[in-house]
Amino acid sequence: MAFLTEAANRGSISTGYEIEGSICFEDANDENLVKNYSGDGDRRTWTYSTWIKKQAFGSSVGIGFDYMYLFGAAYTSIFFLNDDRLRIALYNGSTTVYADTSMLFRDPAAWYHIVVQLDSTQSTASDRVKIWVNGVRITSFNNTTYTNMSQNEQFNIGQASNNYQLGYFFAGGGNNRGFSGYMAETHYANGTAYEASDFGEFDDNNIWIPKEFEGSHGTKGFYLKFTNPSNIGEDSSDGGIGDFSPNGNTTSADLATDSPTNNFAVPNMLVGTGGYFVMSEGGTKGVLSTATPGNNVGGVSLVSTIPVSNGKWYFEAQNTNSGDVYLYLGVADTGSVAYTDGKVLGGSGSNPSVGWRGGGAQDGRVYINNSATGTADTWETEVVGVALDLDNDKIYFHKSGTYINSGDPVNGTDNGGQYDLPAAEDDQWLLGASAYNLATWNINFGGFTAISISSAETDENGYGTFEYAPPSGYYALCSKNLAEYG
């Protein structure tokens, strides 16, 4: 339970108020939402609240960016700098004032709740901009000029004939300006200064969780849930600005079940040599070229942000590059160099771990601590999956829904397709995939995937979206399932 109770921004166990889903924006795919409007709103006082799960980090890790815009209109905007600090930029038509947090946003597992309040009517200069992250007001800034604004000064959000933009800000110009990650439960209240406590609260475990917003969004405000496939920019506010339009390549396929009240695992690009992969699609797609890393690090791995020590878990993956490539699908103990030193799952130097080896001319056998076992079952670009039984220390693999060597994860009978987990020091396991070169891994823990899903199967609790149904008693790796079975 450490994943839940020791990290207040990584998803709640349960709450009376549920956020059903999110939208996954990808800068490289030109994905964002836009709303045109006319007529002035309040340009002195407003509140912006959103939940985000960031999947791009600085210019040197995973995918680099110039800026990552969350929300903007006419040069007034809220975005991440390329050092992972949050910036509030307020433009009055001629000059811009800033508030840059000292806090860095660098956790791919975390749902961050961000609330920004502008109220230039305040007599105290330092109270004219307030920022909360996960319910805690930010008081440490790296660059602060907003206190130079005049009382009652007006800025461009809310000004007539501008556009609200979510996930990108075209006035910023250039590429690498869009948001890459998940966005959920987004409010903009024009004309009222609300605080974080109007949108969330701390639970009994001191985890910051959402609650129902009962205030007014104003006629120039909005509330986006991102849960309607037929209208992904639907405005659910009462009397607000109206629906946003999908811009660029944004479609209903960008909607995700990952949310602040049910946080799903994603591949962790920041662990070990995961940074060799260029990540996209909400952190679920990793591209490894022949140039990096080569054999100098002996292969690299992408493993889950959530470790598990008991229960039964399921995930899927697909490599879209055909040819003679070295691929491994499986698990590694958190104390294993399989993910800290870039060794492949199940391969040399990666003990303790298990990996099913495939891709091109590879042998299709399961490797346990670098020792091949069982009968070969080759695979290349098929959708493959793992059923991990930590209650009995067994693991099973499937290709296109059929478990190899007659494995039976439901009944646990040993037909040749049941593999024993090796002894592990800390008995905390990470799920994922490895490669040596020329791999494009799409890894699906259930919250979002780039795999083309035709069947949309879920686990028995109704969580996750998979191509093949998880075996009975096996579950998607998410915070709600972890609270019940982990």
Secondary structure, 3 states (H helix, E strand, C coil): CHHHHCCCCCCCCCCCCCCCCEEEECHHHCEEEEEECCCCCCCCEEEEEEEEEECCECCCECCCCCEEEEEEECCEEEEEECCCEEEEEEECCCCEEEEEEEEECCCCCCCEEEEEEEECCCCCHHHCEEEEECCEECCCEEEECHHHCCCCCCCCCCCCCCEEEECCCHHHCCCCCCCCEEEEEEEEEECCCCCHHHCEEECCCCCEEECCCCCCCCCCCEEECCCCCCCCCCECCCCCCCCCEEEECCCHHHEECCECCECECCECCCCCCHHHCEEECCCCEEEECCCCCHHHCCCEEEEECCCECCCEEEEEEEECCCCCCCEEEEEEECCCHHHHCCCCCCCCCCCCEEEEEECCCCCCCEEECCEEECCCCCCCCCCEEEEEECCCCEEEEEECCEEHHHCCCCCCCCCCCCEECCCCCCCCEEEEEEECCCEEEEEECCCCCCCCCCCCECCCCCCCCECCCCCCCCECCEHHHHHHHC
